[in-house]
Amino acid sequence: MTDTTETTISPSTAAEASRSGTPTALDNYADLDLSKGGTLDRLLMDAAEAEECADGVCHLTDELGADPPGLSPQMQAWLSANVTPLRTNALAYVASEFGASTIGKTQVGQATLVPAELAAAERKRLADYARINTDFRRNQQKLVDKRDFQAARFQQLRAEEGMRDPDMTPPWYYLALAFVVILEAMINFESLMQLPFVQSPAYALGMTILVGAAVGAAAHIHGEVLQQYDYYFRSHDDTRALQGWRNVAIGGALLTASVALIAWSRYYYILPQIILAEQTGSSPPNLFLSIAFMTASNMIVYGVGAFLSFKLHDRNPSYPKVKKALDRAEQDLSRVTTAINAQLKRTDAVHAQDVVRIEATGRSQKASPSHKENSAKLARFESVDDRVEAALARYKAALVKSMRGRGLTPAFVQERVTRDDAARTETLSAEAFLGRPVKLRM
């Protein structure tokens, strides 16, 4: 590890170092041994076992701090001790080279390190978002707390579900289920009219609707349980299995009672036909087969309803419910966000103006005689950043492997800044953590 102190490099100092052949701050940064298996790489990899992740939960750096976002404590310590001092000096050196350039023929010292200026503008925008939303939180704390609670629940479930989105049951499903009930009623009405105790069409209609609703409810329950079989019956939580069997029993009881009543009514529907056949000497229909055949149509309707329920429910019953609760909380909060939206729009407008100004400066400084040389220095600086980021990516993979080897389920918690402030705390699975690269700040 090279001991360095953070110093501000003036344009004259940088130029003198370049002329005298003395290694520049950029040279010192480029000389870091960041190769796989190198000194700094081994130092970083050895820190995986010492990572502070209680119960498998690691807290990462946020977007507003001095360090790059997404660093674990050991990554942050390694970067600060071995890279940041040299990198800060190298960045100051490259910035000073650009700053000493001439724009056109007369504007001496007006050039700038465009990537650093753009990054600073983006950090300013995020800081403004955080300030505006913090003020809003103080004024609407109850609604904000409700939204944050639901957001935390949703993020936790989302991490457990592998970062997939929930399968939300569409509103038209309930119309389709109502159609199943109506279809069941049309099949049963005439048969139920034949029951001895049914004395009026109104009574028969009421029983028909009741039976249809029972069959529809049974189809809904059984299809849902079948989709959520793993949740109920392959979980370590015994209460889930009890809930699953309870649902199966409720659906089974509704279906059994409905089919029994339907079969009974079919008996009275077929019986007059058997008596008539005996009186006329013709072959009477088989009572059992007739009832079974006619009841099969009810089971087909039940099967259609169960299939729809199976296809249109999520495999985790809690996941869509938590998503709906989050959506409701966000809707409640959105009703009082008119004032904050105006402030956010102003922030966006200022940021857009800053970007236009910086990019215009970047285009104009391309005419500088030293622009090509300075761009090469910037590219060299960025190439070292790439090697640092590659080392950090290797460490992330080593950290996840180490945690899993210790029997932990890795989870990574990071504070985020978003325009709508909807998800301030994000919980990442191991895969999401590995898939989100670390980018060093300009």
N, C-alpha and C positions, 0 to 999 in steps of 0.2 A: 504494500500500500504506500502510495506516495503522499508525503505530507505537503500540503499546499495551503496557502491563505487566499481568501477571496479578496481580490483587488480590482479596482476599476482601471481599465487600460485605456489610456487616452490615444487618440489618433497618432500623435507624434511618437509616443512610446512604441506603438505597434509598428510604425514605419521604421523607426530606428532599429528595432529587433530584426525586422525583415532584411534591412540593408546590411547589418553587421553579421548575419548568419547565425545569431543566437536563436535557439529553439523558441518558437512562439508558444503562446498559451494553447493555440490550436494543435501545434505539434505535440505538446505534452498530453493533451486529451487523446489524440490519435494513437499515442504510444501505449495506452492502457491495454493490458493483456486480457481480452474478453473472449478468447477462444474457448471452445468447449474443452473442459479438462484443464484449462489454464489456472493460474493462481487465484484470480478473482472469481472465476467460475466455481472452483472447488470451495472457496470460502462461502460463496452463496449457497451451494448445494448442501453443505454441511449444516446450514442453519435450519433445514426443513424439520429436523427432529425437535428443535427448540422453539418452533413456532407456537405463539400463544393463541390457541384455538380451543377454548373451554368447551367440552362436550362436542367437539367437531365444528363449532361456530367461530369463524374468523371475521374480524371487523376490518374493513378496507378503508383506505384514505378516500376523502370526499373530493368534490370538484372545486372547492373554494380554498383549500389549504395551499401551502407552499409546495408540497410534493405533488407528483402526478396522481390522478385518481386511480383507484383500483389496486393499491399496494397493500400487502399484508404487513404486519409490524416488522418482520425480519427483512422483507424486501425494502421497506422504508429505511431501516437501519443500515443495510448494506449500501444502498444508493447514496445515503447522506454521508457515509464515512469514506467511500471509495470512488465515487463518481461525481457527485454534485460539486465539490470544490473545483476540480479541474474543468468540469463542464461549464460552470458559471464563468470562469475566466475565459474559456474558449469562446463562449457565446458573446461575452463582452468584446473580445478581440474582433470577431467577425462583424459585430454591430459597429465597432469603431471604424473598420475598413469601409463599410458602406456609408457611414456618416461622414467620412472625409471626402467622399466622391463629389463630383461636380455635376449638377443637373444642367444640361444645356451648356452655355458658355459662361454664365455669370453667377448662378446660384450655388455657391460653394457651401458644402456642409449641410445641404438640404436633403440629401438622399437618406434612405432609411432601410432597415432590415424588415422587409415587408412581412414575411411569415411571423416574426415576433410581434409586429404591430397588429396583425390580424388576430393572433392568439390573445393579445392583451385586450383587444376590443371584445372578443368573445367572453373572456373572463369578466370584463366589466358588465356585460349584459347579464351573465349568470348572477353576479353579485347584486345587480339591480333587481332581478327576479326574486332573489332571496329576501332582499330588504322589503320589497313591496308585499310579498306574501307573508313575511313575518309581521308587518304592521296589520295586515288583514286578519291574521290569526288572533292577534290581541283583541280585535273588535268582534270577531265571530268565533270565539273559542269553542263554544258548545258544538256548533255545526262542524267545525274543523276537527274536533276530537272524535266526533262520530265518524266522519269520513276517514280519518287516519286509522281508527280502530278497524273499520271494515277493509281498508286498503292493506293493513298489516295481515289480517286474516287471509285475504285473497292472495297476497304475495307468498305467504307460507304454504298455502294449499297448492299454488301454482308451482312452487319449487318441488313439493312432494309429488306432483303429477308430471314432472319432467318438463316444465315450462310450456306445456301444451295449453291451448285455450279450451274452456269448457264447452261441451256440446249442449247448447241451450235448446230446450224444447220449444219449437215454434208455436205461435198462437193458433195456427190453423189445425194443430194436432187435436185441440179440444173440439173443434168443429167436426173433425173426422171421427172422433170418439162419439160425439152426439149422433152422427150419421149411423154408426154401428148400433147405437141404442134404438134409433128409429127403425133400422133394418130388422133388428131383433123383434121389435114390437109388431111390425107388419107380418112377420112369419108366425107369431104366436097368437095374434088376436082371435082368429077364428076358432083355434083349438080351445083357448081359454073360455070362450063363450059356451062350450059344451059341458063345463064343469057343473055338477048338480047344484052347488050352492050359489052359482052366479045367476042372478035373476034379472039383471039389466045390462045393457050395453055400456053404460057409464062405469059400472063396477068392473066389467071385463076390461075396459080401457085403462082404468086405474091399475089393475093387476098387470096388464100388458106393459105399461110404462115402468112399473116397479121391477118386473122381471127383466126387462131390457136394461134398466139402469144397473141391476145387480150383475148381469152378464158383462156389461161394459166396464163396471168397476173391477170385476175379477180379471178381465183381460188387461186392464191398465196395471193392476197390481202385479200380476204374474209376469207380464212383459218387462216391467221395470226391475223386478227382482232378478229375472234371468240376465238382463244387461249388467246388473250390479252384483252378480254372483261372487266375484272375487272380493268385492268390498265386504259382503256379509259373511261369507263362508270360508274365506282364505285369509282371514285377519287374525292377529293375535289377541284382538279385543273380543272377549266372549259375549259382551253385550250386543255386538253387531250380529253375531249368529242368532241370538235370541230375537232380535228385531227382524232378521230375515225370515226365520221360521214363523214368527207371529204374522208377518205379512202374507207368507204363503198360506198359512192357516185361514186367515181372514178371506183371502181370495178364493181358497178352496171351498170354504163354507158357503160363500155367496154363489159360486158356480154350482156346487152340489145341490143346494136348495132350489136354485133356478131350474136346473136340468130335471130334478125330481118332479117339480110342479109341472114342467112342460111335458114330461113323459106321462104323468098322470092325466093331464088334459088330452094328450094324444090318444090315450086309452079310450076315453069317452068319445073322442072324435071318430075312432076306427070301429068301435063297438056297433053302432047302428049299421054300418056297412057289412059287418059279419052276420048280423041278424037277418038283414035283407037277403044276403046271399044264401043263407040257409033256407029262408022262406021260398025263394025262387028256384032253389035247387042248383044254383051256380056254385063255382068254387070260391069259398070265402078267402079273403086275404089273410096272410099269416100275421097274427097279432104282434108277435115279438119283432119280426122283421120290419113290419110297417112302422112300429113305434121307433125302432132303431134308425130306420132310414130317414124318417121325418125329423128326428132329433139331431141327426148328423148335420143338417143345415144350420142348426143353432151352434153346433161346435165349430163349424166353418166360420161363422160370424165371429165367434169368440176368438178363433185362431187369427183372423184378420186383425182384430183389435189388439191382441197380444203382440203380433208382429210389428204393428205400428208403434206400440209402446216400447218395444225392444229397440227399434231403430232410432227413436226420437228422444231417448233419455241418455244422460251421461252415465258413465260407469261408476262415478263417485257421486252419490246423491247430495252430498254437502257442497260440492263445487259450484253447480249452477245457483244454488241458494245464496252462497256467499257472494257470487258475482252480482246477483240481483240486489242484494243488500247494499253492495258497494255502489251500484248504479243509482239506487234510490238516494243514498247519502250524497252522492255527487250532484244529483238533480236538486236536492234541497239546498245544497251550497251554491249551486249555479244561479239560483234565483236572487242572490244578494251580491253578485259579483259584477254588477254594472260599473261601479266606480273603479274597481281594481282593473277591469278590462281596459279602461281608458288609460290608466297608468302603464299597463303592459304594452299597449299600442305605441305610446310615446317612447318607451324604452326601445321597442323594435325599430321605430323610425330613426332614433338617434344612432342605433347600431348600423342601420342600413346606410346612413350618411357617412359614418366613420369608415365603413368598408369601401364605399365609393371613393372617398378621399384617399385612403391608403392605396387602393389599386391604381388610382390615377398617378400617384407618386411613383409607384412601382413601374408603370409604363414609361413615365418620363425619364426615370433614371437609367433606362436601358441605353440611352444615348451617351452615357458617361464613358470615357475611354477606359476606365478601370472596372466597368460593370462585368465584363467577361471573367476577369481575374477574381473579382469578389464573389461571383456566382460559383466559381470553382471551389473557393474556400467554404462557401455555404454548403455545397454538395459534399465536401469532405467532412464537415462537421456533422451533417445529417447521416452520413454513412457510419460514423462512430455511434450516433444515436441508435441506428438500426442494430448495431452489434450489442449495445446495452439492452435494447428491447428484446433481442433474441435470447440473451442470457436470462432475463426476467421470465420469458415464456418457458424456458427450460425449467426454471425453478418452480413455476406454477404447476407444471406436470409432475415434478418430483414431490411437491408438497401434497398434491392430491393422492399420489401413490403412497406416500408415507402415512397419511391420515387413514387411508383405507387399510393399510397394513396393520395399523393399530386398532382396527375394528371400529373406526369412527365413520359416520356418514357426513361427508364434508358439506358445509353450507357457508356461504359468504355473504355478509351483510354490508351494504354500502349506502351511505347517505347520498341522495341524488337531488339535483336542482332542476326542476322542470317549470315550464311557463305556467302551467295550470296548478302546480304544486300538488298534483294528485297522488304521487307515489314518492314521498320523500325518502322512505326507507325501502330498499329493494333487497330481497333475499335471493341469491343466485345458487343454483345447483352447481355441482362440480363441472358438469359439461358447459354450463353457461359461463362459469368463471374462466374455464380454459378457452372458450370461444371469444372472450372479450379481451382484445390485446391491450397491453399497457402502452400508452403514447407519452413520451417525454414532452414536457412543456417548453415552448420557446420563451 
